[in-house]
């Protein structure tokens, strides 16, 4: 799905992956299910929150921290 109004529309995307123990994944999946989000959506949300916390809102020219 292409988001036409997204600030990064057209920019190359990268894939992020990691290995988790089965028990870690099950707990993470429970969090996702409780929030009604897919694993991918939740991972992206966590990554974007961390980037924003450390660098500000880079898409809006926010303050760097």
N, C-alpha and C positions, 0 to 999 in steps of 0.2 A: 504494500500500500504506500503510495506516494502522498505526502502531505504538502500541498501546494503552498500554503502560507507559513510553513515552518522555516525559521531563519537559516537552517542548515540544509534546506532542500537542494538537492543536486550534489551535495558533498559526498565524497566516498565514505562508506561505512566500514567499520572493523568489527570482527567477532571477538568476544571475550569468553573464555571458558576456564573452568577449574575442576579439580577432582575433590569430591567430598566423600566422607564415610557415609554409608547408608543411613545411619542414625542421624547424622547432621542434616542430610538431605530431607529426611522425613520430617524433622522439626521445622526446617525452612519451608517445606511444602505445606505444612499445617498453617504456618503464618500466612502464606499466600492464599490458601483456601479461606481462612478466616477473614481476610481483607477482600476476597473476591477478585484476586488478581492472578494472572499466570506467573509462572516462575520467571519468564523472560521480562515481563512488565515490572515485577518487583525488583529484579536485579538491576534493570536500567534505572529505576527510581532511586535505589540505594547509591548507585554510582553517581548519578546526577546530583544528589544531595551532598555527597562527599566533595565533588568538584566545586559546587556552589559554596560550600562551607570554607574551602581552602582558597578559592580564587575569585569569589564573588560571582555575580551573574554575568558571565563572560559574553553571553548573547545580547545583553542589554547595556554593555559598557559599565557594569556595576563596579563597586569598590573591591579592590583586591585586599585579601587579609593575610 
